[in-house]
């Protein structure tokens, strides 16, 4: 089920974006309130394509998603926001709908009936993305949308095809040792496997030219989105930029969902796409 542009619930899916659009001239908007977006399914709307499609996969984040959306909407750049609710069982969808009512068609929502995983949610979001750039935003408060300009600049200036936000440019206060170690292992593995220094392979803040990420033929379902997209981008010779970002980690008790087994799966995914595919 999805929320339509007029706020009513509908059983029809949002109209996916067409495959013919390629990344064209990219310019900054004048503010969140003036963002141009593609027309929602079944209705008329502006024809100008947004600069950025912000995809937000979300699962059971009722306490954070509202504030995340408000911060995203405050970023002064032309954008569309695509929220993919991955089968939440709490009040997440209600919180999203509350923010959507206040912004109108600037927020589009896809509701999955069952939890399929972050990778699946991102792949669903990509079907509806119409912006020249796609940016992935987590639905918790660990990352700050104020970093969007830094993430987008290398793509907007034509210097990069893919941009990774680097959390490890400074000491991260409050990150559990097991998460720090897993991140260091994954970054080192990606560096050794693909011959390119990767500072933060598992960062959630990743931005792509839309034609680039659509061309990667992703199959991920859970947290292996990061290693799959990293492996395919590096193997394809994409120009990768890495920029420092702000990060405030949370604990499992505070709702962090990634587990140790996801780390092992991520490492295996890097190896698999290096040697097997």
N, C-alpha and C positions, 0 to 999 in steps of 0.2 A: 504494500500500500504506500502511496505517496501523498504528500500535501501539494495541492495545486496552487496556482498563483492567487486565487481568490480566498484561500484559507480553508476550503472545504476538503474533506477527505475523499479520495478517489481510489478505485481499485485498478485503474489503468496505470501503466508505467509512464514515467516521463519520457518524452521523445528524445532518443539518443541523438548526440551530435552527429552530423554527417562526416563521412570519411574524406571528403574532397578538400577540406580546408587545410591550407598549409600555413606555417608561421610566416607572417608578413611583417610590415613595418610596425614597430612597437613603440608606443609613447606613453608617458605617465599621465594618469588622470588628474583631475583637479581636487579630488577628495572622495571619501567614501560615499557621500551623498550623491555624487554625480556619476557614479560608476555606471557604465553601459553594459547591459547584459543581453544574452540571447533571449528571444521570446520563449516563455514557458509553453508547454504543450497545450494546444487548444486555444491559444490566445495571441493577440498581437503584442508587439513590443518593439524596442529599439533594434535596428538592424546592425549597428556597430558592434563588432566583436570585442569582448572585454580583454584587457591585457592579460589578466591572471585568472585562472580557475583554481580556487582554493578548495581542495578536497579534504573533508574532515570525516574519517571513519570514527564511529563512536559506538561504545558498548557500555552501558550502565555507568554513565558519568553525569547523573542528574545534578550533582553538587558543583560541577565545574563547567559544563557545556555552555551555559548561559553567559558566563563571564568570558569564556573563550570567544564566543561569537561576537560579543560586544567589542572585545579588543581587536578582533579581525576586521570588523566593520569600521573601526576608527582609523585604520591604515589608509592614508590618502593616495590610493591608486585605483584605477579602473579595474573592477573585479566582479566575479560571480563566486558565490559560496555554495558548494555542493556538499550537503551533509548526508552521509550514508549511515543510517542507524542499523547496526548489525544485530538485530534481534534483541534489543534491550528489554529487560523485564522490570525496570524501575521507572522513575518519572522522567527519564531522559527525553523521550519524544515530546512530552508536554512542555518541557523547558525549551526545546528547540522551537516548537510551534509558537510559544510566547514571543521569542525573539523574531521569528519569521513574520508574525503579524505586525511587528513594529517596523520592519524593513521592507515589507512587500516582496516583490519578485527578486530581490537581491540575494535571498537565501532560497535554495531549492532543496527538497528533502526526498530521499528514497528510504523507504522502510522495508527491511528484510524481515521475514516472519520468523526465521531461526538464525542463531548465531553461526556464521560461517568462517569468521576470522578476518583479521585486518587486511591481509592480502586480497581476499575476495572483495571486501568492501572497497578497497582502492580501485580494483579493476572495474567494479560496477561504476564508481564515480567517474572513471575515465570515459565511459560510454557517453556521459552527458557533458563532458568538458568541451568548451568552445573557445577558451582563451588561447592566446599565443604561447603562454607559459602555464605549466601546471605546477602547483606547489602543494606539498603534503603537510597538513597541520594536525597534530594530535589533539584530542579532545580534553586533555587534562591541562594543568597549569604549569607543566614543566618547561614549556617553551614560550617565548614572548613574540607575538606578531610584530612588535616594534622592530624586529630584525629583518622584516621583509625587504626593505630597501637594499640592505647589504646582500641578501640572498639573490635578489633579482638583478642587481647592477651588472654582474658579469655576463648574463644572458642578454639583457637589454642593450648593452654596449657591443654585443657581437663577439665577445672574447671567449664565451663558453657555451656549451650545449647543455651541460649539467652542472649544478652547484650543490655542494654539500655544506651544511652548517657544522662547524667544528666546535664541540663542547670542551675539548681538552686543550685549549690554548691557555688555560689557567687552571689552578687547583680548584676542584669542584667540592665545595663544602656539602657534607651530608650524603654523599654517594656511598652506599654500602660497598664494602670491599669486593664482594662477589660480583656485583654489577661492574665495578671498575675493572676487575680482572677480566671478565668476559669481554668487555669492550676493547681492552688492550689486545687480547688474543685475536679477536676478529679483525681489528685494524692491521695487526702485524701479518696475519694470514693473507688478507687481501693484498697487502704490499708485496709479500713474497711471491704469491701466486701470479700476480698480474704485472709485476715490475713497475708499479707506480706507487709513490708514497701516499698512503691513505691515512689521514689523521683520525677519522671518526667514521668508520664504516656503518655503524648501527645508528647514526643520528636519524632522528625522525624528520628533521628539516632537510628536505631534498626538493630541489626545483629543477624542472626540465623544460626545454622547448617541447611543445605538445607533439609535434611531428616525431621528435626523437623517442619519447616514451611510448607513443603508440606503435612505433616500429620495433620495439623490443620483444613483442610477442610474449607477454608475461603469463605465467601459469600459477603463481603463488597463491596460497590460501590463508596462511597465518603470518607470523612475524618473519618468514623467509622472504618477504618482499624485499627487504634491504639487501641481503646477499645476492638474490637473483638479479635485481636491477643493477647492483654494483658490478657483478661479473659480466653481465651482458653489455653494459655501457663501456667497460674497460676493454673487453674483447673486441668491441666494434670500433674502437679508436675514438670514442667521443672525447671532446675537449671538456675536462673536468676542472672546475674551480672549487676551492675550499675557503670558507670565510668564517671568522670567529663569531660565535653567537652566545647569547645569555642562556643559562640553564639552571633550573632549581629542581633537583631530583626529589622524588617522593619514594616512600617505602611501600612494601607489600601491604602493610597494615593500613596505609593511606589509599590503597587502591591500585598500586602498580600491578599489572597483569602478567608481564613477561616472566617466564620460569627458566630454571636452569636447562631444562630439556630443549627450550627454544634456542638457547645458545649453541648446544650441540648440533641441532638441526641447521642453524645458520652456518656453522663451520662446514658441515657436510655439504650444504648447498654451494658454498664457494668452491669447494674441491670438485664437486660434481660438474659444475658448469665450466670449470677450468679444463678438466681432462676428459669428461664423458660426453659433452654436448658440443 
